Amino acid sequence: MNILYAEPDQNSIEMVRAFMEFADVRVTSSNYLGEAEEIARSDQFDIFLTEFNFPGQNSLLFCRTLKRLFPDTPIICYSEAATDSDFAEIADAGVENCIRKPAINDLYIAVTEKLGVGRVEVTSAGPIRTGQI
């Protein structure tokens, strides 16, 4: 399984990457939306994950482009900056799910359910795989 994660903050990328290792999910990342689009075009991804707040870049256009190019690939927004009023606009751009940072457990559950990679219990110590769904 393979996720493309567009995120300007390297610490967020490393945290998500560490959590997704529990589900044997590879995380390919980019700090720039233009580069992320190029990566999306060059490989096959099971999920696109993106931050909403990219200073000086248009994340809504990025999501619309991904949805047009890859209509069957889910897009999840994982953002600290997105507000309730942003969620309707984000959904219109093709995003299926919006999760507020720092809810990494919620993100992990959303991704593993979409990928169908196995049943997961999320504890205070992090996710624990408990078997196949």
C-alpha positions as CSV (number, residue, x, y, z in Angstrom):
1,M,0.0,0.0,0.0
2,N,1.2,3.4,-0.9
3,I,0.2,6.9,0.3
4,L,1.3,10.3,-1.2
5,Y,1.4,12.9,1.6
6,A,1.7,16.6,0.6
7,E,2.7,18.4,3.7
8,P,4.9,21.6,4.3
9,D,6.0,20.5,7.8
10,Q,8.7,17.7,7.8
11,N,7.9,16.8,11.5
12,S,4.3,16.0,10.5
13,I,5.5,13.8,7.6
14,E,7.8,11.9,9.9
15,M,5.0,11.3,12.5
16,V,2.6,10.1,9.9
17,R,5.2,7.9,8.3
18,A,6.0,6.3,11.7
19,F,2.4,5.5,12.4
20,M,1.7,4.1,8.9
21,E,4.6,1.7,9.3
22,F,2.3,-0.2,11.8
23,A,0.1,-1.1,8.8
24,D,2.9,-1.7,6.4
25,V,1.9,1.4,4.4
26,R,4.6,3.2,2.5
27,V,4.5,7.0,2.7
28,T,5.9,9.1,-0.2
29,S,6.0,12.7,0.7
30,S,6.6,16.2,-0.7
31,N,6.8,19.6,0.9
32,Y,5.5,21.3,-2.3
33,L,2.2,20.8,-4.2
34,G,3.7,21.1,-7.7
35,E,6.2,18.4,-6.8
36,A,3.5,16.2,-5.2
37,E,1.5,16.4,-8.4
38,E,4.5,15.3,-10.4
39,I,5.0,12.4,-8.0
40,A,1.3,11.5,-8.3
41,R,1.6,11.3,-12.0
42,S,4.7,9.1,-11.9
43,D,3.6,6.3,-9.5
44,Q,0.4,4.6,-8.3
45,F,-1.0,5.6,-5.0
46,D,-3.9,4.1,-2.9
47,I,-4.6,7.3,-1.0
48,F,-3.7,11.0,-1.3
49,L,-3.2,12.8,2.0
50,T,-2.7,16.5,2.1
51,E,-2.4,19.4,4.5
52,F,-4.9,22.2,3.7
53,N,-2.6,25.1,4.6
54,F,0.2,25.5,2.2
55,P,1.6,29.0,2.4
56,G,1.7,30.5,-1.1
57,Q,0.3,27.4,-2.7
58,N,-3.3,26.5,-3.6
59,S,-4.3,23.2,-1.9
60,L,-7.8,23.3,-3.3
61,L,-6.6,23.4,-6.8
62,F,-4.2,20.6,-6.0
63,C,-7.1,18.4,-4.7
64,R,-9.2,19.2,-7.7
65,T,-6.4,18.2,-10.0
66,L,-5.8,14.9,-8.2
67,K,-9.5,14.1,-8.3
68,R,-9.7,14.9,-12.0
69,L,-6.6,12.8,-12.8
70,F,-7.3,9.9,-10.3
71,P,-11.1,9.9,-9.7
72,D,-11.1,6.6,-7.9
73,T,-8.2,7.4,-5.4
74,P,-9.5,8.8,-2.1
75,I,-8.2,12.1,-0.8
76,I,-7.9,12.8,2.9
77,C,-7.1,16.2,4.3
78,Y,-5.1,16.2,7.6
79,S,-4.9,19.8,8.7
80,E,-4.4,21.9,11.8
81,A,-5.4,25.1,9.9
82,A,-8.7,24.1,8.2
83,T,-11.7,25.6,9.9
84,D,-15.3,24.4,9.9
85,S,-16.1,26.9,7.1
86,D,-13.2,25.4,5.0
87,F,-14.6,21.9,5.2
88,A,-17.4,22.5,2.6
89,E,-14.9,24.0,0.2
90,I,-12.5,21.1,0.8
91,A,-15.3,18.6,0.1
92,D,-16.1,20.4,-3.1
93,A,-12.5,19.9,-4.2
94,G,-12.9,16.1,-4.0
95,V,-11.7,15.5,-0.5
96,E,-13.5,12.5,1.1
97,N,-12.4,13.0,4.7
98,C,-11.0,15.9,6.8
99,I,-9.2,15.1,10.0
100,R,-7.9,17.8,12.3
101,K,-4.3,17.6,13.6
102,P,-3.0,16.4,15.9
103,A,-5.6,13.5,15.8
104,I,-3.1,11.0,14.5
105,N,-5.1,8.0,15.8
106,D,-8.2,9.2,13.8
107,L,-6.0,9.6,10.7
108,Y,-4.5,6.1,11.2
109,I,-8.0,4.5,11.5
110,A,-9.3,6.4,8.5
111,V,-6.4,5.3,6.3
112,T,-6.3,1.7,7.4
113,E,-10.1,1.4,6.9
114,K,-9.9,2.9,3.4
115,L,-7.1,0.5,2.5
116,G,-8.7,-2.5,4.3
117,V,-5.3,-3.5,5.7
118,G,-6.5,-5.0,8.9
119,R,-8.2,-4.5,12.2
120,V,-6.5,-2.0,14.4
121,E,-6.9,-1.0,18.0
122,V,-5.6,2.5,18.9
123,T,-4.2,2.8,22.4
124,S,-2.5,5.6,24.2
125,A,0.8,4.0,23.0
126,G,-0.3,4.0,19.4
127,P,-2.0,1.6,17.0
128,I,-1.8,-2.2,17.5
129,R,-2.7,-4.5,14.7
130,T,-5.2,-7.2,15.9
131,G,-5.9,-9.2,12.7
132,Q,-7.6,-8.9,9.3
133,I,-11.0,-7.2,8.9
